[in-house]
Amino acid sequence: MDLTQLLAFTMQNDASDLHLSSGNPPIIRVNGKMKRVKADALDSDDIRTMLYSVMTEEQRSEYENNMELDFAIALGEKARFRVNGFTTRLGAAAVFRTIPTVIPTMEELGLPPVMRRFAELEKGLVLVTGPTGSGKSTTLASMINYINLTQGKHVLTIEDPVEFFHNSKKSLINHREVGQDTKSFARALKSALREDPDVILVGEMRDHETISLALTAAETGHLVFGTLHSNSASKTIDRIIDVFPSGDKEMVRAMLSSSIQGVIAQTLLKKEGGGRIGAFEILVGTNAVRNLIRENQVPQMYSMMQTGSRYGMITMEDNIKDLLEAGLIDKDEARRAVMKTSDESEDRDEDYADTSLGGGRMPSEEDAYDINMGDGSSKVSKPKKDGEGYSF
């Protein structure tokens, strides 16, 4: 198999990733599960040849010098791939992440209605957080797509690399790729303030300078979208503040409290019947939330989300419970998800998860699931086999 065939095979199987590793056959990830392709094992030279076939001369040189490289490629008009080429003890390796060229709408992704309100804001900071592979880029792409279809704005994206590529429709969209079109996120953000943007997408808020500039942009009348790797809304607030030196924290709290519009923490769960579905924790920047940030009372945000449903707020646990009651996930998946919702894993055990979801013995892998559907009826289903269904 050459690389084009492997990428086509990845798309045909609705896989999210293609892994190439020396000494192993190609491996694809379908619905979160790794599956080996029936092919010969690849050696380092095979993988290096595949990588070089889609690299420019400059990228090859950078890969040789740094032993790793992030970039993006297109497979005709069908799909784009985010690529990370790297080096292991056995030789060359690479991961290709699938990026659909058709950008899904917020309705197709099942995003909560409050996210549309975030996309209609004039200014402020909206953060989308979650672990790698949780669908953050897809969520942001759908929100930018909504702006592009409905509003006449200048949207500037700063990414490493550019993933979803938007063609300008009602809005003007300019994509800048770190390493290709700009030297760094920080330099691009400094320049962005002189480029008359209405909306700025920061692919990843990695460091002190980038976060500081993003906060400044949000304070000066721009709508800024950004991503972080954190697993809850309150942890996201802490993560931003903790990046700064102790002497600057009070100033940062003031900046963040005045600019924050929303935090979306998300994860992907196995969907009943196949595929995956997003679960969300949403914090809305109400006056009460802003006061908690300013007064360094972040731990109280959880109770604020529990009682803030009229603003569109919801905790991850409540959203998981809603998905379970709607029959969109099974109880075993709901239990696993609830046990991961805490910032400190030791605070969650199986008894906690069972109580949170309504109690009862959790079924084994061999059991059928008997789920109360809320209307007096029950739904009985067997555990799904790995790899069934559509990859979100």
C-alpha positions as CSV (number, residue, x, y, z in Angstrom):
1,M,0.0,0.0,0.0
2,D,1.2,3.5,-0.7
3,L,0.2,6.5,1.4
4,T,-2.7,7.6,-0.8
5,Q,-4.2,4.1,-0.6
6,L,-3.8,4.1,3.2
7,L,-5.4,7.5,3.6
8,A,-8.3,6.5,1.3
9,F,-8.7,3.3,3.4
10,T,-8.8,5.5,6.5
11,M,-11.6,7.6,5.1
12,Q,-13.6,4.6,3.8
13,N,-13.6,3.2,7.4
14,D,-14.6,6.5,9.0
15,A,-11.4,6.4,11.0
16,S,-10.3,9.4,12.9
17,D,-6.6,8.6,12.7
18,L,-4.0,6.6,10.8
19,H,-0.9,5.5,12.7
20,L,2.3,4.5,11.0
21,S,5.0,3.0,13.3
22,S,8.2,1.2,12.4
23,G,7.9,-2.6,12.9
24,N,4.1,-2.5,12.8
25,P,1.4,-2.7,10.1
26,P,-0.7,0.5,9.6
27,I,-3.2,1.0,12.4
28,I,-6.4,3.1,12.2
29,R,-8.5,4.4,15.1
30,V,-12.3,3.8,14.6
31,N,-14.7,5.2,17.3
32,G,-11.7,5.5,19.7
33,K,-10.5,2.0,19.2
34,M,-7.2,1.0,17.5
35,K,-7.5,-1.5,14.7
36,R,-4.7,-3.1,12.7
37,V,-4.8,-3.1,9.0
38,K,-4.2,-6.4,7.3
39,A,-1.0,-5.5,5.7
40,D,2.8,-6.1,6.0
41,A,4.7,-4.4,8.8
42,L,6.3,-1.1,7.8
43,D,10.0,-0.3,8.3
44,S,11.5,3.1,9.0
45,D,12.4,3.6,5.4
46,D,8.8,2.9,4.2
47,I,7.4,5.5,6.6
48,R,10.1,8.1,5.8
49,T,9.4,7.6,2.1
50,M,5.6,8.1,2.7
51,L,6.3,11.3,4.7
52,Y,8.7,12.7,2.2
53,S,6.1,12.2,-0.6
54,V,3.8,14.8,1.0
55,M,6.5,17.2,2.4
56,T,8.0,20.2,0.8
57,E,11.8,20.5,0.7
58,E,11.7,23.0,3.6
59,Q,9.6,20.6,5.7
60,R,11.9,17.7,5.0
61,S,14.8,19.7,6.2
62,E,12.9,20.8,9.4
63,Y,11.9,17.2,10.0
64,E,15.5,16.0,9.7
65,N,16.8,18.7,12.0
66,N,14.1,18.6,14.7
67,M,13.2,14.9,14.3
68,E,9.5,15.9,14.4
69,L,7.1,18.1,12.5
70,D,3.5,19.2,12.4
71,F,1.8,20.0,9.1
72,A,-1.4,19.5,7.1
73,I,-2.1,17.9,3.7
74,A,-5.1,17.5,1.4
75,L,-6.3,14.4,-0.3
76,G,-7.8,15.9,-3.4
77,E,-11.1,17.7,-2.4
78,K,-12.3,14.8,-0.2
79,A,-10.4,15.4,3.0
80,R,-7.6,17.1,4.8
81,F,-5.2,15.5,7.3
82,R,-3.3,17.0,10.2
83,V,0.1,15.2,10.2
84,N,2.6,14.7,12.9
85,G,5.8,13.1,11.7
86,F,8.1,12.0,14.6
87,T,11.0,9.6,15.4
88,T,11.0,6.6,17.8
89,R,13.7,4.2,19.0
90,L,12.7,2.0,16.0
91,G,12.8,4.8,13.4
92,A,10.3,7.1,11.7
93,A,6.6,7.2,12.7
94,A,3.6,9.4,11.9
95,V,0.0,10.0,12.8
96,F,-2.5,11.4,10.3
97,R,-5.7,13.0,11.8
98,T,-8.7,13.1,9.5
99,I,-10.2,16.6,9.0
100,P,-13.4,16.5,6.9
101,T,-13.6,19.1,4.1
102,V,-17.4,19.4,4.6
103,I,-17.7,21.3,7.9
104,P,-20.6,19.9,10.0
105,T,-23.2,22.3,11.3
106,M,-23.9,22.9,15.0
107,E,-27.2,21.0,14.5
108,E,-25.4,18.0,13.0
109,L,-23.0,17.8,15.9
110,G,-25.8,18.2,18.4
111,L,-24.3,21.2,20.1
112,P,-26.3,22.9,22.8
113,P,-28.2,26.1,21.7
114,V,-26.1,28.4,23.9
115,M,-23.2,27.8,21.6
116,R,-25.0,29.6,18.8
117,R,-25.3,32.6,21.2
118,F,-21.6,32.5,21.8
119,A,-21.1,32.6,18.0
120,E,-23.3,35.7,17.8
121,L,-21.4,37.7,20.4
122,E,-19.6,40.9,19.4
123,K,-16.7,40.6,21.8
124,G,-15.2,38.6,24.6
125,L,-13.4,35.3,25.2
126,V,-14.9,31.9,24.5
127,L,-12.8,28.8,25.3
128,V,-13.3,25.2,24.1
129,T,-11.5,22.7,26.2
130,G,-11.0,19.0,26.5
131,P,-8.4,16.3,26.0
132,T,-6.8,15.6,22.7
133,G,-9.2,13.9,20.3
134,S,-12.3,15.2,22.1
135,G,-13.6,17.2,19.1
136,K,-12.6,20.7,20.1
137,S,-11.5,21.6,16.6
138,T,-14.7,20.3,15.1
139,T,-16.8,22.3,17.5
140,L,-14.9,25.5,16.8
141,A,-15.1,24.9,13.1
142,S,-18.9,24.6,13.2
143,M,-19.1,27.8,15.2
144,I,-16.9,29.7,12.7
145,N,-18.9,28.1,9.9
146,Y,-22.1,29.5,11.4
147,I,-20.5,33.0,11.6
148,N,-19.4,32.6,8.0
149,L,-22.9,31.7,6.8
150,T,-24.8,34.3,8.8
151,Q,-22.7,37.4,9.5
152,G,-20.6,39.8,7.5
153,K,-17.4,39.7,9.6
154,H,-13.6,39.5,9.2
155,V,-12.5,36.2,10.8
156,L,-8.8,35.6,11.4
157,T,-7.6,32.1,12.4
158,I,-4.2,31.4,13.8
159,E,-3.5,27.6,13.9
160,D,-0.6,25.1,14.0
161,P,-1.4,23.7,11.5
162,V,-4.6,25.0,9.8
163,E,-7.1,22.2,10.1
164,F,-10.6,23.0,8.8
165,F,-10.3,25.4,5.8
166,H,-13.3,27.8,5.4
167,N,-14.1,29.4,2.1
168,S,-15.2,33.0,2.6
169,K,-19.0,33.3,2.2
170,K,-20.8,36.1,4.0
171,S,-17.7,36.7,6.1
172,L,-14.1,37.2,5.0
173,I,-12.0,34.4,6.5
174,N,-8.2,34.5,6.6
175,H,-6.2,31.5,7.8
176,R,-2.6,31.9,9.1
177,E,-0.5,28.8,9.8
178,V,2.2,29.0,12.5
179,G,5.6,28.2,10.9
180,Q,4.3,28.9,7.3
181,D,2.5,32.3,7.5
182,T,3.7,33.5,10.9
183,K,6.6,32.7,13.3
184,S,4.5,32.2,16.4
185,F,1.0,32.5,17.9
186,A,2.2,35.5,19.9
187,R,3.5,37.4,16.9
188,A,0.4,36.6,14.9
189,L,-1.8,37.9,17.7
190,K,0.2,41.1,18.0
191,S,-0.2,41.7,14.3
192,A,-3.9,40.6,14.4
193,L,-4.9,43.8,16.4
194,R,-3.8,45.8,13.3
195,E,-5.6,43.6,10.8
196,D,-9.2,44.8,11.5
197,P,-10.6,41.4,12.6
198,D,-14.0,41.0,14.2
199,V,-13.3,37.4,15.3
200,I,-10.0,35.8,16.1
201,L,-9.5,32.0,16.5
202,V,-6.4,31.0,18.4
203,G,-5.7,27.3,17.7
204,E,-4.0,26.7,21.1
205,M,-3.4,29.0,24.0
206,R,-0.1,27.5,25.0
207,D,1.9,30.0,27.0
208,H,1.9,33.2,29.1
209,E,2.4,35.6,26.1
210,T,-0.3,34.0,23.9
211,I,-2.9,34.0,26.7
212,S,-2.1,37.6,27.7
213,L,-2.5,38.8,24.1
214,A,-5.7,36.8,23.7
215,L,-7.1,38.4,26.8
216,T,-6.1,41.9,25.5
217,A,-7.7,41.2,22.2
218,A,-11.0,40.2,23.9
219,E,-10.9,43.3,26.1
220,T,-10.4,45.6,23.1
221,G,-13.6,44.6,21.4
222,H,-12.8,41.4,19.5
223,L,-14.5,38.0,19.8
224,V,-11.8,35.5,20.6
225,F,-12.1,31.8,20.4
226,G,-9.4,29.6,21.9
227,T,-8.6,26.1,23.1
228,L,-6.9,24.6,26.1
229,H,-6.3,21.1,27.3
230,S,-8.3,20.9,30.5
231,N,-11.2,18.6,31.5
232,S,-13.6,21.0,33.2
233,A,-14.8,24.6,33.1
234,S,-13.4,25.6,36.5
235,K,-10.1,23.9,35.8
236,T,-9.8,26.0,32.6
237,I,-10.1,29.2,34.6
238,D,-7.5,28.0,37.0
239,R,-5.2,26.9,34.2
240,I,-5.3,30.4,32.6
241,I,-4.5,32.2,35.9
242,D,-1.8,29.7,36.9
243,V,0.2,30.4,33.8
244,F,1.0,33.9,35.1
245,P,3.5,34.9,37.8
246,S,2.1,35.3,41.3
247,G,2.4,39.1,41.1
248,D,0.2,39.3,38.0
249,K,-2.6,37.0,39.1
250,E,-4.8,39.7,40.5
251,M,-4.5,41.7,37.2
252,V,-5.2,38.5,35.2
253,R,-8.3,37.7,37.3
254,A,-9.6,41.2,36.6
255,M,-8.9,40.9,32.8
256,L,-10.5,37.4,32.6
257,S,-13.5,38.4,34.6
258,S,-14.3,41.3,32.3
259,S,-13.8,39.4,29.1
260,I,-14.9,35.8,29.6
261,Q,-18.1,34.9,27.8
262,G,-18.2,31.2,28.0
263,V,-16.2,28.0,28.6
264,I,-17.1,24.7,26.9
265,A,-15.5,21.6,28.3
266,Q,-16.2,18.6,26.1
267,T,-15.5,14.9,25.6
268,L,-16.7,12.2,23.2
269,L,-18.7,9.2,24.3
270,K,-19.7,5.9,22.5
271,K,-23.1,6.5,21.0
272,E,-25.8,3.8,21.4
273,G,-26.1,2.1,18.0
274,G,-22.6,3.1,16.9
275,G,-20.5,6.2,16.5
276,R,-19.7,8.8,19.1
277,I,-21.5,11.8,20.6
278,G,-20.3,14.9,22.4
279,A,-20.9,15.5,26.1
280,F,-20.5,19.1,27.3
281,E,-20.0,21.2,30.4
282,I,-20.9,24.8,29.8
283,L,-20.0,27.8,31.9
284,V,-21.6,31.1,30.8
285,G,-19.9,34.4,31.8
286,T,-22.7,35.9,33.9
287,N,-22.1,38.7,36.4
288,A,-22.1,36.2,39.2
289,V,-19.5,34.1,37.5
290,R,-17.4,37.1,36.8
291,N,-17.5,38.0,40.5
292,L,-16.3,34.5,41.4
293,I,-13.3,34.9,39.1
294,R,-12.5,38.4,40.4
295,E,-12.7,37.3,44.0
296,N,-10.7,34.0,43.5
297,Q,-13.7,31.8,44.3
298,V,-13.4,29.4,41.4
299,P,-14.4,26.3,43.3
300,Q,-17.9,27.8,43.7
301,M,-18.5,27.7,39.9
302,Y,-19.7,24.1,40.0
303,S,-22.7,25.0,42.1
304,M,-23.2,28.0,39.8
305,M,-23.4,25.7,36.8
306,Q,-25.8,23.4,38.6
307,T,-28.3,26.3,39.1
308,G,-27.6,28.3,36.0
309,S,-29.6,26.3,33.4
310,R,-31.7,29.3,32.5
311,Y,-28.5,30.8,31.1
312,G,-27.5,27.7,29.2
313,M,-25.1,26.3,31.8
314,I,-24.8,22.6,32.6
315,T,-22.4,20.4,34.4
316,M,-20.8,17.4,32.6
317,E,-22.5,15.0,35.0
318,D,-25.9,16.4,34.2
319,N,-25.3,16.3,30.5
320,I,-24.2,12.7,30.7
321,K,-27.3,11.9,32.6
322,D,-29.4,13.6,30.0
323,L,-27.7,11.6,27.2
324,L,-28.4,8.4,29.2
325,E,-32.1,9.2,29.8
326,A,-32.5,10.0,26.1
327,G,-31.1,6.6,25.1
328,L,-28.1,8.1,23.3
329,I,-25.5,6.3,25.4
330,D,-25.7,3.2,27.5
331,K,-25.3,3.0,31.3
332,D,-21.9,1.4,31.2
333,E,-20.5,4.3,29.0
334,A,-22.3,6.8,31.3
335,R,-20.7,5.3,34.4
336,R,-17.2,5.5,32.8
337,A,-17.7,9.1,31.7
338,V,-19.0,10.2,35.2
339,M,-15.9,8.6,36.8
340,K,-13.7,10.8,34.6
341,T,-15.5,14.1,35.3
342,S,-13.6,15.0,38.5
343,D,-10.3,16.9,38.3
344,E,-9.0,14.5,40.9
345,S,-9.7,10.9,39.9
346,E,-9.5,9.6,43.5
347,D,-12.7,11.5,44.2
348,R,-14.7,9.3,41.9
349,D,-15.4,5.6,42.3
350,E,-18.0,3.2,41.0
351,D,-20.4,3.8,43.9
352,Y,-20.3,7.5,43.2
353,A,-21.0,7.0,39.5
354,D,-23.9,4.6,40.2
355,T,-25.4,7.1,42.7
356,S,-25.0,10.0,40.3
357,L,-26.8,8.1,37.5
358,G,-29.6,6.8,39.7
359,G,-28.1,3.8,41.4
360,G,-28.4,0.1,40.7
361,R,-25.8,-2.6,39.8
362,M,-23.8,-1.9,36.7
363,P,-24.0,-4.7,34.2
364,S,-21.0,-6.7,33.1
365,E,-19.8,-6.9,29.5
366,E,-21.9,-10.0,29.1
367,D,-25.1,-8.5,30.5
368,A,-27.9,-6.8,28.6
369,Y,-28.5,-3.2,29.6
370,D,-32.0,-2.4,31.1
371,I,-32.4,1.4,30.9
372,N,-35.3,3.3,32.3
373,M,-36.5,5.5,29.4
374,G,-38.4,7.9,31.7
375,D,-41.9,7.1,30.4
376,G,-42.4,3.8,32.2
377,S,-40.8,1.7,29.4
378,S,-37.4,0.1,29.2
379,K,-34.8,-0.2,26.5
380,V,-32.8,-3.4,26.4
381,S,-29.6,-3.6,24.4
382,K,-26.4,-5.6,24.2
383,P,-23.0,-4.1,24.4
384,K,-21.7,-2.9,21.0
385,K,-18.8,-4.4,19.3
386,D,-15.7,-2.2,19.0
387,G,-15.5,-0.2,15.8
388,E,-19.2,-0.1,15.0
389,G,-20.6,3.1,13.5
390,Y,-19.6,6.6,12.5
391,S,-16.6,8.4,13.9
392,F,-17.4,11.9,15.2
